[in-house]
Amino acid sequence: MPKMSKKRKLEWQFFLTPRNRMTYNPLCRKCAHSCKQSFRADVADCPRYLSKRAKRSY
């Protein structure tokens, strides 16, 4: 993995682990959309995430 520049590190600081690896929220890891959230964030609601256990209204 190439070394990140200082500018890029500051830009992505919220997503970096102590080992300087980009890490997303477990909910967002398998998501195909570009609205990824940090592993540090608590996801309250994601409009594109549909749980298999969620009640559906038809």
Summary of the structure (lengths in Angstrom):
residues: 58
radius of gyration: 14.7
end to end distance: 46.4
largest distance: 49.7
contacts: 84
relative contact order: 0.16
helix: 22%
strand: 7%
